[in-house]
Amino acid sequence: MGAEHRNFFRLDVILPCSYQVLTREEAEKRRLPDKPTPDFIEHYFMNNLQDLNEQISELLVQVSNRSALIGTVLRALNSKIDFALEAIDTKQLTQMIPNRMVNISGNGLAIQIDQPITKEHVVDLLIKPLEDEEPVIVRCDVVNIKKQPNCDDCYWVALKYQYISEDDRRKLIYFLQQKEIETAQKARASSSSES
């Protein structure tokens, strides 16, 4: 395991991570909050929930056109689900962040992004390195892009954090240290079992 120029180790790990690709103009209009609220996470990062909401709305219109009574019942059930989702706190909502393979350090992260991207874009990340802590939300500059073979619009993208709070950097460094310790313990266990 090698050290980077800035004294941070890079590790390949799977962790909860969601992203949004933005143009620089979009990034100027959308400021990131200091702390990610459940509402912000749901509307900004949980694309799957947004897509599902759109599908449900479209289907409700179709069902209502065929049967007003069934449409009314389904809208009431959908409202009940929406009400329940509003009661979900950040900890519960972050359980729904998809796990992704990333290459992470204290300065940046590399991730597969499944859409066209250039160095002129910026990427907002929502990552949850520590289970019992709030997630980290950070805006990143695109440093390097490598097209993935055998996949249209799949890119391995290296990102550098634009700004990260000391508290969030502490979470990342602690996470990296824990993973380094785990890796060293596994290596020792493996070498002692071979002896």
NUZARO-870626 format. One line per field, with one value per atom (N, C-alpha, C, O, CB): z negated, y negated, x negated; chain; atom name. Coordinates in steps of 0.2 Angstrom, whole numbers, plus 5000, padded with zeros to 4 digits. Glycine has a CB too. Layout:
<domis>
zz <- (Z  ...)
yy <- (Y  ...)
xx <- (X  ...)
ch <- (A  ...)
at <- (CA  ...)
</domis>
This chain:
<domis>
zz <- (5000  5000  5000  4995  4994  5005  5006  5003  5003  5013  5001  4999  5004  5009  4993  5004  5009  5007  5002  5010  5012  5011  5004  5001  5017  5003  4997  4991  4987  4999  4990  4984  4983  4977  4978  4988  4987  4991  4996  4989  4988  4991  4995  4994  4986  5001  5005  5004  5004  5013  5003  5003  5007  5008  4995  5010  5013  5009  5005  5019  5008  5003  5006  5011  4996  5003  5005  4999  4993  5006  5001  4995  4998  5004  4992  4994  4997  5000  4997  4991  5006  5010  5015  5019  5013  5016  5021  5024  5021  5018  5030  5033  5038  5040  5037  5039  5044  5049  5046  5041  5055  5060  5062  5064  5066  5061  5063  5067  5067  5056  5071  5075  5070  5064  5081  5072  5067  5066  5060  5070  5071  5070  5065  5061  5077  5066  5061  5054  5049  5063  5053  5047  5044  5037  5047  5048  5045  5042  5037  5050  5045  5043  5037  5033  5049  5036  5031  5026  5027  5034  5020  5014  5010  5010  5010  5008  5004  4997  4994  5004  4993  4986  4982  4984  4983  4976  4971  4969  4968  4965  4967  4965  4969  4970  4957  4972  4976  4972  4967  4980  4973  4970  4974  4980  4970  4971  4974  4981  4986  4969  4980  4986  4992  4998  4984  4990  4995  4998  5004  4992  4994  4997  5001  5007  4991  4999  5003  5010  5015  4999  5010  5016  5021  5027  5015  5018  5022  5024  5029  5018  5019  5021  5022  5025  5015  5020  5021  5027  5027  5015  5032  5039  5040  5043  5044  5037  5037  5034  5037  5034  5028  5025  5030  5031  5018  5033  5037  5043  5045  5039  5046  5052  5050  5054  5055  5045  5043  5041  5043  5036  5038  5037  5044  5044  5033  5049  5055  5059  5062  5060  5058  5061  5058  5061  5060  5051  5047  5049  5050  5040  5050  5052  5059  5060  5052  5064  5070  5070  5073  5075  5066  5066  5062  5064  5062  5057  5054  5059  5058  5048  5063  5068  5073  5074  5072  5075  5079  5076  5079  5082  5070  5066  5065  5065  5059  5063  5062  5068  5067  5059  5074  5080  5081  5084  5086  5078  5079  5074  5075  5080  5068  5062  5057  5053  5059  5056  5051  5044  5040  5051  5042  5035  5034  5029  5034  5038  5037  5037  5033  5043  5042  5042  5035  5033  5047  5032  5026  5020  5016  5024  5020  5015  5016  5011  5016  5022  5023  5021  5019  5030  5023  5021  5013  5011  5024  5010  5002  5000  4995  5000  5003  5000  5002  4998  5004  5008  5009  5004  5002  5017  5003  4998  4991  4988  4997  4989  4983  4983  4978  4981  4988  4989  4989  4986  4996  4992  4992  4985  4983  4997  4982  4975  4970  4966  4972  4971  4968  4969  4965  4969  4976  4978  4975  4973  4986  4974  4971  4964  4961  4971  4960  4953  4953  4947  4950  4958  4958  4957  4960  4965  4952  4951  4955  4959  4943  4954  4958  4958  4963  4957  4952  4951  4955  4958  4943  4955  4958  4966  4970  4956  4968  4975  4978  4984  4976  4974  4977  4977  4981  4973  4974  4975  4983  4985  4971  4986  4993  4998  5004  4994  4996  5001  5004  5000  4997  5010  5013  5012  5011  5021  5011  5010  5016  5021  5006  5017  5023  5021  5016  5026  5026  5026  5027  5032  5030  5022  5023  5022  5018  5019  5024  5022  5018  5021  5028  5012  5008  5004  5002  5003  5003  4999  4995  4996  5003  4991  4988  4992  4990  4982  4998  5003  5009  5012  5006  5010  5015  5016  5011  5022  5021  5022  5030  5034  5019  5032  5038  5038  5034  5042  5043  5044  5051  5055  5040  5052  5059  5059  5055  5060  5064  5066  5072  5077  5066  5072  5078  5082  5083  5076  5084  5089  5091  5089  5085  5097  5100  5095  5092  5107  5095  5090  5093  5097  5083  5092  5094  5088  5082  5100  5089  5084  5082  5077  5085  5086  5085  5080  5078  5092  5079  5074  5067  5066  5075  5062  5055  5053  5056  5051  5047  5045  5037  5033  5046  5035  5028  5026  5029  5027  5020  5017  5010  5007  5016  5009  5003  5001  5004  5003  4996  4994  4986  4982  4996  4984  4977  4975  4975  4976  4973  4971  4965  4964  4972  4960  4953  4952  4953  4948  4949  4949  4944  4945  4946  4938  4933  4933  4929  4926  4939  4940  4946  4950  4941  4946  4952  4958  4958  4950  4964  4970  4972  4969  4976  4976  4978  4985  4989  4979  4986  4992  4994  4991  4991  5001  5003  5011  5014  5001  5013  5020  5022  5019  5021  5028  5031  5038  5042  5031  5039  5046  5049  5046  5046  5056  5060  5062  5065  5066  5060  5061  5067  5071  5054  5067  5073  5074  5070  5070  5081  5083  5087  5092  5087  5086  5090  5092  5088  5086  5099  5102  5100  5100  5109  5097  5095  5101  5105  5090  5102  5108  5108  5102  5109  5113  5114  5111  5108  5111  5110  5107  5110  5109  5099  5113  5115  5110  5105  5120  5110  5105  5098  5093  5105  5097  5091  5090  5094  5090  5085  5084  5077  5072  5086  5076  5070  5069  5073  5069  5064  5063  5057  5051  5064  5057  5051  5049  5054  5052  5043  5040  5035  5031  5038  5034  5029  5025  5028  5031  5019  5015  5015  5015  5007  5017  5017  5010  5009  5021  5006  4999  4995  4996  4998  4989  4985  4978  4976  4986  4974  4967  4963  4965  4963  4957  4953  4950  4950  4948  4948  4946  4951  4949  4943  4957  4962  4964  4965  4968  4964  4966  4960  4961  4966  4954  4948  4949  4948  4942  4951  4953  4958  4957  4955  4963  4969  4966  4968  4975  4963  4961  4956  4956  4957  4951  4946  4950  4948  4941  4955  4959  4962  4962  4964  4966  4969  4964  4966  4972  4958  4953  4951  4950  4947  4950  4948  4953  4952  4947  4960  4965  4966  4967  4972  4965  4965  4959  4961  4964  4953  4948  4950  4949  4941  4952  4954  4960  4959  4957  4964  4970  4967  4969  4975  4962  4959  4955  4955  4955  4951  4947  4951  4950  4943  4957  4962  4965  4965  4967  4966  4969  4964  4966  4971  4958  4952  4951  4950  4946  4951  4950  4956  4955  4949  4962  4968  4967  4969  4974  4966  4966  4960  4961  4965  4954  4949  4950  4947  4942  4954  4955  4961  4961  4958  4965  4970  4966  4969  4975  4960  4957  4954  4951  4952)
yy <- (5006  5000  4994  4993  5000  4990  4984  4977  4977  4983  4973  4966  4961  4962  4964  4957  4952  4946  4946  4949  4941  4936  4932  4929  4931  4932  4928  4932  4930  4925  4937  4942  4945  4947  4937  4946  4950  4956  4956  4946  4962  4968  4969  4966  4974  4972  4973  4981  4985  4972  4982  4989  4990  4986  4990  4996  4998  5002  5007  5003  4999  5001  5001  4997  4998  5004  5003  5000  5002  5010  4994  4990  4987  4986  4985  4985  4981  4975  4970  4980  4974  4968  4966  4971  4969  4960  4958  4952  4948  4956  4950  4944  4941  4944  4946  4934  4930  4927  4924  4925  4927  4924  4917  4917  4928  4912  4905  4902  4903  4901  4897  4892  4887  4887  4889  4883  4878  4873  4870  4875  4871  4867  4869  4866  4865  4876  4879  4879  4877  4886  4880  4880  4873  4872  4882  4868  4861  4859  4856  4856  4862  4861  4865  4863  4862  4871  4876  4876  4879  4883  4873  4873  4880  4882  4867  4883  4889  4886  4881  4893  4889  4887  4890  4894  4891  4887  4889  4896  4900  4884  4897  4904  4906  4903  4904  4913  4915  4917  4921  4921  4914  4916  4921  4923  4909  4925  4930  4928  4931  4934  4922  4920  4918  4920  4913  4915  4914  4920  4921  4910  4925  4932  4935  4937  4937  4935  4938  4935  4938  4938  4928  4925  4924  4923  4918  4924  4922  4929  4929  4918  4933  4939  4946  4950  4940  4946  4953  4953  4953  4954  4953  4954  4959  4958  4954  4965  4971  4969  4971  4977  4965  4964  4959  4959  4961  4954  4949  4952  4951  4943  4957  4960  4964  4965  4965  4968  4972  4967  4969  4976  4961  4957  4955  4954  4951  4953  4951  4957  4956  4949  4963  4969  4970  4971  4975  4969  4970  4965  4966  4970  4958  4953  4954  4953  4946  4957  4958  4964  4964  4960  4969  4975  4973  4975  4981  4969  4966  4963  4964  4962  4959  4955  4960  4960  4950  4965  4971  4975  4976  4975  4977  4980  4976  4979  4983  4970  4965  4964  4964  4959  4964  4964  4970  4969  4963  4976  4982  4983  4985  4988  4981  4982  4977  4977  4989  4972  4967  4970  4967  4962  4975  4977  4980  4979  4983  4985  4988  4982  4982  4993  4977  4972  4968  4966  4967  4967  4963  4967  4965  4962  4974  4978  4978  4978  4985  4979  4979  4972  4972  4981  4967  4960  4959  4957  4954  4962  4962  4966  4964  4964  4972  4976  4973  4973  4983  4970  4966  4960  4959  4963  4957  4951  4954  4951  4947  4960  4963  4964  4963  4969  4967  4969  4963  4963  4973  4957  4951  4948  4946  4946  4949  4946  4950  4947  4947  4957  4961  4959  4959  4969  4958  4956  4950  4949  4956  4945  4939  4940  4936  4934  4945  4946  4950  4950  4951  4952  4955  4950  4945  4959  4952  4947  4949  4953  4948  4945  4945  4952  4955  4940  4955  4961  4967  4971  4963  4967  4972  4971  4976  4972  4965  4963  4965  4967  4956  4964  4966  4973  4975  4963  4977  4984  4986  4992  4988  4982  4983  4980  4981  4980  4978  4975  4982  4986  4971  4982  4988  4989  4984  4988  4995  4997  4997  5000  5004  4994  4994  4995  4993  4987  4998  4999  4992  4989  5004  4989  4983  4984  4989  4977  4979  4979  4972  4967  4979  4972  4966  4965  4969  4968  4958  4955  4949  4948  4953  4946  4940  4934  4929  4939  4935  4929  4930  4925  4928  4936  4937  4944  4948  4935  4946  4952  4954  4949  4952  4960  4962  4967  4971  4965  4966  4970  4971  4967  4966  4976  4977  4973  4973  4984  4969  4964  4967  4967  4957  4968  4971  4966  4966  4976  4960  4955  4951  4951  4951  4948  4944  4939  4936  4941  4938  4933  4930  4934  4936  4924  4921  4918  4917  4916  4915  4912  4905  4902  4911  4903  4897  4897  4893  4894  4904  4905  4905  4905  4912  4904  4906  4911  4912  4899  4914  4920  4919  4918  4927  4919  4919  4926  4930  4915  4928  4934  4934  4930  4937  4940  4941  4948  4953  4941  4948  4954  4955  4951  4955  4962  4963  4968  4974  4966  4965  4970  4973  4979  4966  4970  4972  4973  4969  4967  4979  4981  4977  4975  4988  4975  4971  4964  4960  4973  4961  4954  4952  4956  4952  4945  4942  4943  4944  4935  4944  4944  4938  4933  4946  4939  4933  4931  4935  4936  4925  4922  4917  4913  4918  4918  4914  4913  4918  4918  4907  4906  4907  4906  4898  4910  4912  4910  4909  4920  4908  4907  4914  4918  4902  4914  4920  4919  4914  4921  4924  4924  4928  4926  4926  4934  4939  4943  4944  4943  4945  4949  4955  4953  4945  4961  4966  4970  4972  4971  4971  4974  4982  4985  4974  4985  4992  4996  4994  4993  5001  5006  5009  5011  5011  5011  5015  5012  5015  5022  5005  5002  4995  4991  5002  4994  4987  4982  4984  4987  4976  4971  4974  4972  4969  4978  4980  4977  4979  4987  4973  4970  4971  4970  4963  4972  4972  4965  4963  4978  4962  4954  4953  4955  4950  4950  4948  4941  4936  4948  4940  4933  4931  4935  4934  4924  4921  4916  4912  4917  4917  4913  4906  4904  4915  4902  4894  4891  4888  4891  4893  4891  4896  4899  4884  4898  4903  4900  4898  4910  4900  4898  4902  4908  4898  4900  4904  4910  4915  4899  4909  4914  4920  4926  4912  4918  4923  4926  4932  4920  4922  4925  4930  4936  4920  4928  4933  4940  4945  4930  4939  4946  4950  4956  4944  4947  4950  4953  4959  4946  4949  4952  4958  4962  4946  4957  4962  4969  4974  4960  4968  4974  4977  4983  4971  4973  4976  4979  4984  4970  4976  4979  4986  4991  4975  4986  4993  4998  5004  4992  4996  5001  5003  5009  4998  4998  5000  5005  5010  4994  5004  5009  5016  5021  5006  5016  5022  5026  5032  5021  5022  5025  5028  5034  5020  5025  5027  5033  5038  5021  5033  5039  5045  5051  5038  5044  5050  5052  5058  5048  5048  5050  5054  5059  5044  5051  5055  5062  5067  5051  5062  5069  5073  5079  5068  5071  5075  5077  5083  5071  5073  5075  5080  5084  5069  5079  5084  5091  5096  5081  5091  5097  5101  5107  5096  5097  5101  5103  5108  5096  5101  5103  5110  5112  5098)
xx <- (4996  5000  4995  4992  5005  4996  4992  4995  5001  4989  4991  4993  4993  4989  4989  4998  4999  4994  4991  5006  4993  4989  4991  4987  4989  4997  5000  5001  5005  5006  4997  4997  5004  5005  4995  5008  5014  5013  5011  5020  5016  5016  5022  5027  5016  5021  5027  5029  5025  5026  5036  5038  5044  5048  5040  5044  5050  5055  5053  5048  5061  5066  5073  5074  5065  5077  5084  5087  5087  5088  5091  5094  5100  5101  5089  5105  5111  5109  5105  5116  5111  5108  5113  5115  5101  5115  5120  5117  5113  5127  5118  5115  5120  5125  5109  5119  5122  5117  5112  5127  5118  5113  5116  5122  5111  5112  5115  5110  5104  5116  5113  5109  5107  5110  5113  5102  5100  5105  5106  5093  5109  5115  5120  5122  5118  5121  5126  5123  5127  5128  5117  5113  5114  5114  5106  5113  5113  5120  5121  5111  5125  5132  5134  5139  5137  5131  5133  5127  5122  5134  5129  5124  5125  5131  5124  5120  5121  5122  5119  5115  5126  5127  5121  5118  5134  5120  5115  5116  5112  5114  5122  5124  5130  5135  5127  5129  5135  5141  5141  5132  5147  5153  5156  5155  5158  5161  5164  5168  5168  5169  5171  5174  5169  5171  5178  5164  5158  5156  5155  5153  5154  5152  5157  5155  5150  5163  5168  5169  5169  5175  5170  5171  5165  5166  5174  5159  5153  5149  5147  5149  5149  5145  5148  5145  5140  5154  5158  5162  5168  5162  5158  5161  5166  5171  5156  5165  5169  5176  5181  5166  5176  5182  5186  5192  5181  5182  5186  5189  5194  5181  5185  5187  5193  5198  5182  5193  5199  5205  5211  5197  5204  5210  5213  5219  5207  5209  5211  5215  5220  5205  5213  5216  5223  5228  5212  5223  5229  5234  5240  5228  5232  5236  5239  5245  5233  5235  5238  5243  5248  5232  5241  5246  5252  5258  5243  5252  5258  5263  5269  5256  5260  5264  5268  5274  5260  5264  5267  5272  5277  5261  5271  5276  5282  5288  5273  5281  5287  5291  5297  5284  5288  5292  5296  5302  5287  5294  5298  5303  5309  5294  5301  5305  5304  5299  5304  5309  5308  5307  5303  5314  5311  5311  5304  5301  5316  5301  5295  5289  5285  5293  5290  5285  5285  5280  5287  5291  5292  5288  5285  5299  5289  5286  5279  5275  5289  5276  5269  5266  5260  5267  5269  5266  5266  5261  5271  5271  5271  5265  5262  5278  5264  5259  5252  5247  5259  5251  5245  5244  5238  5246  5249  5248  5246  5242  5255  5249  5247  5239  5236  5251  5237  5230  5226  5221  5229  5228  5224  5224  5218  5228  5229  5229  5224  5221  5236  5224  5219  5212  5208  5221  5211  5204  5202  5196  5204  5206  5205  5202  5199  5210  5205  5203  5196  5193  5208  5193  5187  5181  5181  5185  5177  5171  5165  5165  5170  5160  5154  5151  5149  5149  5151  5148  5151  5148  5147  5158  5162  5161  5160  5169  5161  5161  5154  5154  5163  5149  5142  5141  5137  5137  5146  5145  5147  5145  5150  5150  5152  5147  5148  5159  5142  5136  5133  5131  5131  5133  5130  5123  5119  5131  5121  5114  5110  5113  5113  5104  5100  5093  5090  5101  5089  5082  5079  5081  5079  5075  5072  5064  5062  5075  5060  5053  5053  5053  5048  5052  5053  5046  5042  5058  5045  5040  5043  5049  5034  5039  5041  5041  5044  5036  5039  5039  5044  5046  5032  5046  5051  5053  5052  5047  5056  5059  5060  5061  5066  5059  5061  5067  5067  5054  5071  5077  5079  5077  5083  5083  5086  5092  5097  5088  5092  5098  5101  5098  5096  5108  5111  5115  5121  5116  5111  5114  5108  5103  5119  5109  5104  5102  5106  5106  5095  5092  5086  5082  5091  5084  5078  5075  5077  5079  5069  5065  5068  5067  5058  5073  5076  5082  5085  5079  5084  5089  5087  5081  5093  5091  5090  5094  5100  5091  5092  5096  5098  5093  5093  5104  5106  5106  5109  5112  5103  5103  5106  5106  5096  5110  5113  5110  5111  5121  5105  5102  5103  5104  5095  5104  5105  5099  5100  5112  5093  5088  5089  5086  5081  5092  5093  5100  5104  5090  5101  5108  5112  5118  5109  5109  5112  5112  5114  5110  5109  5108  5112  5115  5101  5114  5117  5113  5107  5119  5117  5113  5109  5110  5118  5104  5100  5103  5104  5092  5104  5106  5100  5098  5113  5098  5092  5093  5095  5086  5091  5091  5083  5079  5093  5083  5076  5075  5080  5076  5069  5066  5064  5062  5060  5065  5063  5056  5054  5068  5052  5045  5043  5039  5041  5046  5044  5050  5054  5038  5051  5056  5053  5049  5061  5055  5053  5060  5064  5049  5061  5066  5066  5061  5067  5071  5071  5073  5077  5077  5069  5070  5077  5079  5064  5079  5086  5092  5096  5084  5092  5097  5098  5094  5096  5104  5105  5106  5110  5111  5104  5105  5103  5106  5112  5098  5095  5088  5084  5095  5086  5080  5077  5081  5080  5071  5068  5065  5061  5062  5068  5066  5063  5065  5073  5057  5053  5056  5056  5046  5057  5060  5056  5053  5067  5055  5052  5057  5061  5046  5057  5062  5060  5054  5062  5065  5064  5063  5058  5070  5067  5067  5070  5075  5070  5067  5070  5069  5063  5067  5074  5073  5068  5067  5080  5066  5061  5065  5062  5058  5071  5075  5075  5075  5082  5077  5078  5071  5071  5081  5066  5059  5057  5054  5054  5059  5058  5061  5058  5060  5067  5071  5068  5067  5078  5065  5062  5056  5054  5061  5052  5045  5046  5042  5041  5051  5052  5054  5052  5058  5059  5061  5055  5054  5066  5050  5044  5040  5037  5041  5039  5035  5037  5034  5034  5044  5047  5046  5045  5055  5047  5046  5039  5038  5049  5034  5027  5026  5022  5023  5028  5027  5030  5027  5031  5036  5040  5035  5034  5047  5033  5029  5022  5020  5027  5019  5013  5014  5010  5010  5020  5022  5023  5021  5028  5026  5027  5021  5020  5032  5016  5010  5006  5003  5006  5006  5002  5005  5002  5003  5012  5015  5014  5013  5023  5014  5012  5005  5004  5014  5000  4993  4992  4988  4989  4995  4994  4997  4995  4997  5003  5006  5002  5002  5013  4998  4993  4987  4984  4992  4985  4979  4980  4975  4977)
ch <- (A  A  A  A  A  A  A  A  A  A  A  A  A  A  A  A  A  A  A  A  A  A  A  A  A  A  A  A  A  A  A  A  A  A  A  A  A  A  A  A  A  A  A  A  A  A  A  A  A  A  A  A  A  A  A  A  A  A  A  A  A  A  A  A  A  A  A  A  A  A  A  A  A  A  A  A  A  A  A  A  A  A  A  A  A  A  A  A  A  A  A  A  A  A  A  A  A  A  A  A  A  A  A  A  A  A  A  A  A  A  A  A  A  A  A  A  A  A  A  A  A  A  A  A  A  A  A  A  A  A  A  A  A  A  A  A  A  A  A  A  A  A  A  A  A  A  A  A  A  A  A  A  A  A  A  A  A  A  A  A  A  A  A  A  A  A  A  A  A  A  A  A  A  A  A  A  A  A  A  A  A  A  A  A  A  A  A  A  A  A  A  A  A  A  A  A  A  A  A  A  A  A  A  A  A  A  A  A  A  A  A  A  A  A  A  A  A  A  A  A  A  A  A  A  A  A  A  A  A  A  A  A  A  A  A  A  A  A  A  A  A  A  A  A  A  A  A  A  A  A  A  A  A  A  A  A  A  A  A  A  A  A  A  A  A  A  A  A  A  A  A  A  A  A  A  A  A  A  A  A  A  A  A  A  A  A  A  A  A  A  A  A  A  A  A  A  A  A  A  A  A  A  A  A  A  A  A  A  A  A  A  A  A  A  A  A  A  A  A  A  A  A  A  A  A  A  A  A  A  A  A  A  A  A  A  A  A  A  A  A  A  A  A  A  A  A  A  A  A  A  A  A  A  A  A  A  A  A  A  A  A  A  A  A  A  A  A  A  A  A  A  A  A  A  A  A  A  A  A  A  A  A  A  A  A  A  A  A  A  A  A  A  A  A  A  A  A  A  A  A  A  A  A  A  A  A  A  A  A  A  A  A  A  A  A  A  A  A  A  A  A  A  A  A  A  A  A  A  A  A  A  A  A  A  A  A  A  A  A  A  A  A  A  A  A  A  A  A  A  A  A  A  A  A  A  A  A  A  A  A  A  A  A  A  A  A  A  A  A  A  A  A  A  A  A  A  A  A  A  A  A  A  A  A  A  A  A  A  A  A  A  A  A  A  A  A  A  A  A  A  A  A  A  A  A  A  A  A  A  A  A  A  A  A  A  A  A  A  A  A  A  A  A  A  A  A  A  A  A  A  A  A  A  A  A  A  A  A  A  A  A  A  A  A  A  A  A  A  A  A  A  A  A  A  A  A  A  A  A  A  A  A  A  A  A  A  A  A  A  A  A  A  A  A  A  A  A  A  A  A  A  A  A  A  A  A  A  A  A  A  A  A  A  A  A  A  A  A  A  A  A  A  A  A  A  A  A  A  A  A  A  A  A  A  A  A  A  A  A  A  A  A  A  A  A  A  A  A  A  A  A  A  A  A  A  A  A  A  A  A  A  A  A  A  A  A  A  A  A  A  A  A  A  A  A  A  A  A  A  A  A  A  A  A  A  A  A  A  A  A  A  A  A  A  A  A  A  A  A  A  A  A  A  A  A  A  A  A  A  A  A  A  A  A  A  A  A  A  A  A  A  A  A  A  A  A  A  A  A  A  A  A  A  A  A  A  A  A  A  A  A  A  A  A  A  A  A  A  A  A  A  A  A  A  A  A  A  A  A  A  A  A  A  A  A  A  A  A  A  A  A  A  A  A  A  A  A  A  A  A  A  A  A  A  A  A  A  A  A  A  A  A  A  A  A  A  A  A  A  A  A  A  A  A  A  A  A  A  A  A  A  A  A  A  A  A  A  A  A  A  A  A  A  A  A  A  A  A  A  A  A  A  A  A  A  A  A  A  A  A  A  A  A  A  A  A  A  A  A  A  A  A  A  A  A  A  A  A  A  A  A  A  A  A  A  A  A  A  A  A  A  A  A  A  A  A  A  A  A  A  A  A  A  A  A  A  A  A  A  A  A  A  A  A  A  A  A  A  A  A  A  A  A  A  A  A  A  A  A  A  A  A  A  A  A  A  A  A  A  A  A  A  A  A  A  A  A  A  A  A  A  A  A  A  A  A  A  A  A  A  A  A  A  A  A  A  A  A  A  A  A  A  A  A  A  A  A  A  A  A  A  A  A  A  A  A  A  A  A  A  A  A  A  A  A  A  A  A  A  A  A  A  A  A  A  A  A  A  A  A  A  A  A  A  A)
at <- (N  CA  C  O  CB  N  CA  C  O  CB  N  CA  C  O  CB  N  CA  C  O  CB  N  CA  C  O  CB  N  CA  C  O  CB  N  CA  C  O  CB  N  CA  C  O  CB  N  CA  C  O  CB  N  CA  C  O  CB  N  CA  C  O  CB  N  CA  C  O  CB  N  CA  C  O  CB  N  CA  C  O  CB  N  CA  C  O  CB  N  CA  C  O  CB  N  CA  C  O  CB  N  CA  C  O  CB  N  CA  C  O  CB  N  CA  C  O  CB  N  CA  C  O  CB  N  CA  C  O  CB  N  CA  C  O  CB  N  CA  C  O  CB  N  CA  C  O  CB  N  CA  C  O  CB  N  CA  C  O  CB  N  CA  C  O  CB  N  CA  C  O  CB  N  CA  C  O  CB  N  CA  C  O  CB  N  CA  C  O  CB  N  CA  C  O  CB  N  CA  C  O  CB  N  CA  C  O  CB  N  CA  C  O  CB  N  CA  C  O  CB  N  CA  C  O  CB  N  CA  C  O  CB  N  CA  C  O  CB  N  CA  C  O  CB  N  CA  C  O  CB  N  CA  C  O  CB  N  CA  C  O  CB  N  CA  C  O  CB  N  CA  C  O  CB  N  CA  C  O  CB  N  CA  C  O  CB  N  CA  C  O  CB  N  CA  C  O  CB  N  CA  C  O  CB  N  CA  C  O  CB  N  CA  C  O  CB  N  CA  C  O  CB  N  CA  C  O  CB  N  CA  C  O  CB  N  CA  C  O  CB  N  CA  C  O  CB  N  CA  C  O  CB  N  CA  C  O  CB  N  CA  C  O  CB  N  CA  C  O  CB  N  CA  C  O  CB  N  CA  C  O  CB  N  CA  C  O  CB  N  CA  C  O  CB  N  CA  C  O  CB  N  CA  C  O  CB  N  CA  C  O  CB  N  CA  C  O  CB  N  CA  C  O  CB  N  CA  C  O  CB  N  CA  C  O  CB  N  CA  C  O  CB  N  CA  C  O  CB  N  CA  C  O  CB  N  CA  C  O  CB  N  CA  C  O  CB  N  CA  C  O  CB  N  CA  C  O  CB  N  CA  C  O  CB  N  CA  C  O  CB  N  CA  C  O  CB  N  CA  C  O  CB  N  CA  C  O  CB  N  CA  C  O  CB  N  CA  C  O  CB  N  CA  C  O  CB  N  CA  C  O  CB  N  CA  C  O  CB  N  CA  C  O  CB  N  CA  C  O  CB  N  CA  C  O  CB  N  CA  C  O  CB  N  CA  C  O  CB  N  CA  C  O  CB  N  CA  C  O  CB  N  CA  C  O  CB  N  CA  C  O  CB  N  CA  C  O  CB  N  CA  C  O  CB  N  CA  C  O  CB  N  CA  C  O  CB  N  CA  C  O  CB  N  CA  C  O  CB  N  CA  C  O  CB  N  CA  C  O  CB  N  CA  C  O  CB  N  CA  C  O  CB  N  CA  C  O  CB  N  CA  C  O  CB  N  CA  C  O  CB  N  CA  C  O  CB  N  CA  C  O  CB  N  CA  C  O  CB  N  CA  C  O  CB  N  CA  C  O  CB  N  CA  C  O  CB  N  CA  C  O  CB  N  CA  C  O  CB  N  CA  C  O  CB  N  CA  C  O  CB  N  CA  C  O  CB  N  CA  C  O  CB  N  CA  C  O  CB  N  CA  C  O  CB  N  CA  C  O  CB  N  CA  C  O  CB  N  CA  C  O  CB  N  CA  C  O  CB  N  CA  C  O  CB  N  CA  C  O  CB  N  CA  C  O  CB  N  CA  C  O  CB  N  CA  C  O  CB  N  CA  C  O  CB  N  CA  C  O  CB  N  CA  C  O  CB  N  CA  C  O  CB  N  CA  C  O  CB  N  CA  C  O  CB  N  CA  C  O  CB  N  CA  C  O  CB  N  CA  C  O  CB  N  CA  C  O  CB  N  CA  C  O  CB  N  CA  C  O  CB  N  CA  C  O  CB  N  CA  C  O  CB  N  CA  C  O  CB  N  CA  C  O  CB  N  CA  C  O  CB  N  CA  C  O  CB  N  CA  C  O  CB  N  CA  C  O  CB  N  CA  C  O  CB  N  CA  C  O  CB  N  CA  C  O  CB  N  CA  C  O  CB  N  CA  C  O  CB  N  CA  C  O  CB  N  CA  C  O  CB  N  CA  C  O  CB  N  CA  C  O  CB  N  CA  C  O  CB  N  CA  C  O  CB  N  CA  C  O  CB  N  CA  C  O  CB  N  CA  C  O  CB  N  CA  C  O  CB  N  CA  C  O  CB  N  CA  C  O  CB  N  CA  C  O  CB  N  CA  C  O  CB  N  CA  C  O  CB  N  CA  C  O  CB  N  CA  C  O  CB  N  CA  C  O  CB  N  CA  C  O  CB  N  CA  C  O  CB  N  CA  C  O  CB  N  CA  C  O  CB  N  CA  C  O  CB  N  CA  C  O  CB  N  CA  C  O  CB  N  CA  C  O  CB  N  CA  C  O  CB  N  CA  C  O  CB  N  CA  C  O  CB  N  CA  C  O  CB  N  CA  C  O  CB  N  CA  C  O  CB  N  CA  C  O  CB  N  CA  C  O  CB  N  CA  C  O  CB)
</domis>
